[in-house]
Amino acid sequence: MLIRNFSSLYGNNQPLYIVDGVVYNAEILNPSITSGHENNPLQHIDVRDIQDITVLKDAMAASIYGARASNGVIVINTNHTKELATRIDLQVSSGFNIAPKTMPVMDAYDYRSYLNDVLATSPYSGDEIAAMPFNNDNKSFAGYAAYHNNTSWQKEVLKNTVDRNLFLRVTGGDNIAKYALSIGYNNDKGVIDNTSQSRYTARFNGDMNLTEKLTAQTNISLGYGTQTLKDQGLSALTNPVFLGLIKSPLLHPNEVSADGKISPNYADADYFGFSNPMQLIHNGLNNKKAYRFLGSVVFNYRLNNSFNFSNLTAVTYDKAQEDFFIPKKGVAKDTVNNTEVYSRLGTQVARYYAISNDLRLAYDRYLGNDNNIQAVAGFRYHKHDAEQDYALGYNSATDQLITIGNSTASSRAYGGQIGKWVNMTGYALANLTLKNKYLVSGSLAIDGSSRFGDKAEQGLTIAQKKVRRFSRSRARLDSEQRRFFKEQ
């Protein structure tokens, strides 16, 4: 998702997500090892748990979130109950996914004619072209049944599917405490055959009146999801959707005997050097599972009618695991680093842990004559601990050995990242409303990052560590406001 378009060729362009006041890290998500697949930073939030979404495009409004808000901010608030009576809501739904309309491609007759026209310009002689299996019309020829078909590969790859969803919410409480508990299950099928996503979510939001001036709010969520994926990127040998557009209609998806009997086994890569997309869909593996826990507690203390003091503490834990296997049978060979590749294997494990605290003082006062002033100042601390490890390999001995340890040792490549760092932000924002019509705003934010390095000569020194400082200040007065002050 992009708000301010691409601002960097190498950095992260995702907006900053704020869920119930907590920074919901999207930049920590590791790239998928499945080509063309993008991880969804919000996959563990059930849309039925969302109360409202606010997109902050304006730099002024986003400035209190510091430099990390440079790509924009999306603020998501989840549901809290306002009613005391116990209420139970159950939702069961189903949806139908229609496969996209097929793109117009050549049928078997046109493809054969086109192929012969192309071959006529090649070094092959007329006799050699006539001897090719798709040109041999002798029904006693052993390969006749395999190369005389009219297969619509797009219809083989893309299918209509059905989704199933279940959602339960229980809300209630009394004058002291209110709660909202929800449990959700989604089983979504993709229009690419044998792709799916299953997701389980649970959320508990509570509101408590501890004293006359002190209140507390809790937001606890847990998500678990699994995905069955297929390559969708620029992978001509392993992307079933792409192969569905370019593979010859002369061929059959399954093995065909000389007498025309169709085997339940899918066919191998073809005479033209293209993979069988059905092998990739049904015998290839691209599996991912991910967990996320996010818990926060907010204490609000009203000092008087104008001042309110609050503190938000949150803990986040993520873990994701992804594995893929591209079989030997049915997939065209490739060459990688001067090595012939006939099967591909990979695995990736990533984890992320964070603890954050946001201490804030808010001021709100009516000045009379439809004038009002609002101000907020605070300090945010965010500690991160992340690790990602992956391994890629090639050429397992058989298609039954699908784990990375069965790839040839010389072909394996390892990588990843590990790190611990801290972000700190001091911020202040003030709005002055005049006559309930004109607005004057100003903001100031100072960011610190421990990624600056211990040996840096510049920056702030905190606990004998160098911390880089990013400062920004803004003031806004639009044309109407300037005109108003000129008139006064």
N, C-alpha and C positions, 0 to 999 in steps of 0.2 A: 504494500500500500504506500502510495506517495501523496504528499500534500503539497510540497514545494518543488516538485519535480526532482531531477537529479542534481545534487549539489556537489557530488564527489564521484570520481571515476573508480576510486579504490576504497573509500570509506563506506560507512553505512548510511543509506538514504532513508531508512525507515523513520517514521515519526516516533516521538516518545509517547508510550502508552501509560496512562495513569488509571489504575483500577482501584476504586474506593480509597483514593488518596495515596496509593502506593505505586512507586515506579515499577512498571511491569516490563521487565527487560525483554526487548526484541532483538537488540544488537548482539546479545549473547548467543542466540540461536546459531548452531553450526550449520554450514551448508550440507545439503543432503548428498549422499554418494550415489543416489539414483538420478541419472541424468534428466534434467528438465523439471525436477520436483523442487518446490519451494516450501519450506517449513512455515506453517501458519502460527504466528505468535499468540493468537487468540483462540486456538483450537480447544483449550480446556475451559472456555467460558460458554455456558449454554445461553443462547440468545433469549430464552424465556426467563432467565435470571436478571436480565438487564433492565434497569429502570429508565435510564436516559444516557445519551451519548452527546458529548459536546466536542466539536472540532475547533481548536484554537489556531487559527491561521495568523492572527495578528501578533507581531513580535512583542508588543507591550503585554498582552495577556499571558503570553507564554514565558515571559522573562523570569518569573519567579522559579522556574524549573532549571534555570541556568543554561550553560552551553549545550547541554544534551537536548535542548528543545529547539535547536537550530533548524531541524527538519519539520517543525510543527508539533503539535500536541493533540492527542485524542484522549479525552477524559471520559471514563466509563464509570457509572455508578450502578451498583446492583440493588436489588429490591430489599427494602426494609418494610416491615408491616407498620401500619398506622392504626389498625383496628385491634381492639382487645379481645373480641370474640374469636373463638377457635374456628378456623376455616380450613377445609380440606379440598384441594383442587387436584383432579386427575385428568390428564390429557393423553389420549391414545390416538395416534395419527399414522397415516401411511401416504406415501407419495409415489408417483410413477414418473420415471425418467425415460424420455423418448430419445432414441439414438439420433444423432444429427443426420440430416439428409445427405445421401452419398454424393460425392463430387463426380461429375461426368468424366469417365475414363474410357479407354478403348475396350471393346469386347474382344473375344478370342479371334474372330475373323479379322477385325481391323488391326489387332496387335500383330498377328502373324504376317499380314501384308506389310505393315510398317517395318517389322523386323527384317523381312526379306529385302525391302528397299534399302535399309541401312547396310545389311550385309553385302549387298551388291556393290557397294563402294569400298568394301574392305579387301584385303589381300586374298580372302578365301575364293576358291574357284567355284564354278557353278555346281560341279559334282559334289564338292565338300558341303556346300550349303544345302543341297538336296538331301544329303545323307544325315543332316542334323535331325535329332529325334522328333522335333515338332513339325518337320516337313515330311516325315515318313508316314504316308497314309495307308500303309499296308497293315491291316488289322491283325495280322499274324505276328507283326513286329512286337517284341517283348515290351518295349516302352510305349506302345501306342496308347494304352489306357491312361498312362501317367501324364502324357503330354497332349491329349486331345480332350480338353475340358473347357468350360466357360465359367470360371469361378469368380464371383464377386467378393473380393477379399475384404472390402470395406464392410460388407454385411457379416462376414465371418468375425471381424475384429470388434465392431460396434454393435451393442445389444441394448434392447429395452430392459430396464431393471426396476425394481420396487424397493422403496425405503420404508423403514419401520421406526417409529419414535414413541417413547414413553416418558411421561413427565409427571412427577408427584410433588405437590407443595403443601406444606402444613404451616399455618400461621396462627398466632394468638398471643396471649399474655395477660398482664394486669397492669395496674398503675405503677408498679415498680420495675417490671421487666417485660419486654416483648421479644418475640422470636419469629424467625422465618427459616424454615427448613425445607430444602428441595433436593430431589434426587432425579437424575435424568439418564436416559439411555437412548442412543441413536445408533441405528444400523443403516448406513448409507451405502448403496451400491453405485459404482461408476458405470458410465456408458461404455467404457473400454471393458471388454469381457474379462471377468475374473479380477476386477479391482473393487476395493471396498474400503470403508472406514467404519469402525465400531468405536463408540465413545461412551464412557461412564463418567458422570459428574455428580458431585455432592457438595452442598453449600449450606452453611449455618450462619445467619446474620442475627445478631442480638443487640438490643438497646436497653440500657439499665439506668434508672434514676437512683444513684447511690446516696446522695444527699440533696438538699434543696438547691445547691449550687453546683454539685459535681455529678456529671453523667459519664457513662462509658458506652462504647460501641465496639462490637466484635464482628469481624468478617473472616470466616474460615472457609476455604474451598479446597477440594481435592478432585483431581482429574486424572483419568487413565484412558488411553486410546491406543488402538492398533490400526494399522493401515496395510493393505495389500496394494503395492504399487507396480507400475511398469515404466520403463524408460519412455520419456516424452520429449527429450531434447534432440539436438542435432546428432543423432546416432543412427546412421543409415543401416547399420547391421543389426541393431537391437531395439529399435523403436517400432512397435507393432503397428501404430497408426500410420507412420510414414511408409512402412512396408506394405500396408494395405492399399496404398496409392500407387506404388511402383511395381509391385510383384506381378508377374505375368499371369493373365487369366487362363492361360493354357494348362496350368498346373492344378492338381487336386491337393487339398489340405492334408489328406491322409495318404498313407502308402497304398498303392494300387497294384495288384498282381497282374501278370500278363493276360489272364483270362477276365480281367475287369473286376475282380472281387476287391472290395474296399476293406482295408485293415483298420482296427481301432487305433493303431499307432499313427502318429503324425509323421509326415514325410520329412526327409532330410532337406538340406539346402539344395537349391535347384541348379540346373545346367547353366543358368545365366549368372550364378554367383550371388543370389539373393537369399536371405534367411527366410525360414518359414515362420510367419508371425504367430501361428498357433502353437508352435513349440515354445516360443517365448512366453505366451500367455498362460499356457497350462503346465509347462515343465520348468520354466524359469521361476526364480524366487526373488521377490523384492519386498521384504517385510520390515515394518517399523513399529515399535511400541514406545510410548512416552508417558511419563508421569509428571504431575506438578502438584505441589502443596504450597498454598499461600495463606498465611494467617496473619491477622493484624488486630491490634487493640488500640482504641483511641480514647483518651481521657480528656474531657472538656470541663474546665472550671471557670465559672462566671464570677469575675472579681467584683464587678458592679454593672451598672446599666450600659457602660460604654466599653469596658475591657473584658476580653475573653481569652483565657489561656488554654492551650491544647497541646497534647503530646501524642504522636502516633508512632508505634513500634511495630515492625513487621518482619516476618521471616519467610523466605522463599526457598524451596528446594525443587530442582528439576532433574530429571534423568531421562535419557533417550538412548535407544539402541536400534541399530539398523543393520540388516544383512541382505546381501543379494547374491544370486548365483545365476549365471547365464550358461546353459548347457552346451555341450559339444555337438550333439545331434541336432540337426535342423538349423544351425546357425553358421553362416558363412565365416570362413577363416579370415583372420586379420593379422597384421604385422605391427608389433609394438616394440620399439627399441631393438630392432633387428631380430626379434624373436617371433616365431609363428605362434599365433594365439588361437586356440580353438575352444576354450572355455574361460569364464571370468568369474572371480570370487571376490567378495569384499565384506568388511564389517566395520562398524563404527560405534563407539560408546562415548557419550558425553554426559557430564553432570555439571550442575550449577547450584551454588548455595550463596545466599545473600541475607544480610541482616541490615535493617535500616531504621533510622529514627528521625522524626521531623518534629522539632519543637517550634511552636508558633504563638505569637501574641497578636490578637486582632483588636482593632479599635473601630467603633462605629458610633457616630454622634450626629444628632439632628441639630443644625445650627439656627433653625428658624427661617421663616420667609422662603420655604421650599429649598433650603440649602442643606446639604448633607456632606459629611466627610467620612470616608472609610479608609482604613490603613491596615496593613498586615506586615509583620516582620518576623523572620524566623531563621532557623539554622537546620540544615538537612545533612545527615551523615549516612553514607551507604557503603557497606563493606562487601566485597565480592570475592568468591573463591570458585574458579571454573577450571575444568579439565576436559579435553577432547582428545581421543586416540582413535586412529583408523589404520586399517591394513588392507591393501589391495593385492591380488595375486591372479595367476593364470594357470591353466592347464592342469586340472585335477585328473587323476588316473581314469576315473569313470564318472558318469553323470549321477551316480549314487553317492559320491563323496562330495558334499556340497559346502563344507566349512573351510575357512581360510587356511587351516593347517594342512589341508590336502592339496594345496597349490604347490607348484614347484618352488623350492626355496630360493632359487636364483631370480625368480620373477617377482618376488614380493617387494612391495614398497610400503614403508611405514611413515606415519606423520602424526601431527596433532599439535596441541598447545596446552599450556598449563600456566596458571597465574593467580595471584592474589593482589588486589588493589583496593583503594579507597577513594571515593568521591565525597567532597564536602561542598556545600553551597550555602552561602549567606545571602539572604534576599530581603527586599522591602518593596512594597507597592502601595501607592496612595491614590485615591480617587476623590476629587472634589466635584460635587454636583451643585450646579447653580440654577436656581429657578426651575428645578426638575426638567431642565432642557439642555443645559450645556455641561460638558464634562471636561475636566482637566485631570490628566493622569501623569504619573511619574513612577519610575521603577528603577531599582538598582539591584544587581546580583553580582556576587563574587564567587567564582568556582575554584576549587582546589582539587588536584588529582595527584595521587601518589605515583602514577606512571611517569612522572617527570624524571625519576632516577635519583639515586642517592648522591651521585657525584656532581650534580648540577650546581653551578655557581650562583644562579639566580633563583628566585622563588622564595616562598615562605618556609621557615623552619619550624616544624611542629613535632615534638617528641623526638628531636634529633634526626628527623627525616625531612628531606626537601620535598615541598609540595608546590606544584605549579599553580599559578594564580591566573584565572581568566576573569576579567572584570568587564561588566557591561552596564551602562546606564542609559535610560531612555526617558524622554518627556514628550507628551503629545498634546497638541492643540490644533484641532482641525479648522478649516476655513470659517465655518460658522462661529466657532469659539473666538477666533481672532477678530472677526467682525464684531462680535459681542463686546469684547474688551475695548475695541476702538471707540465704540459708542458710549462707553461709560465715562 
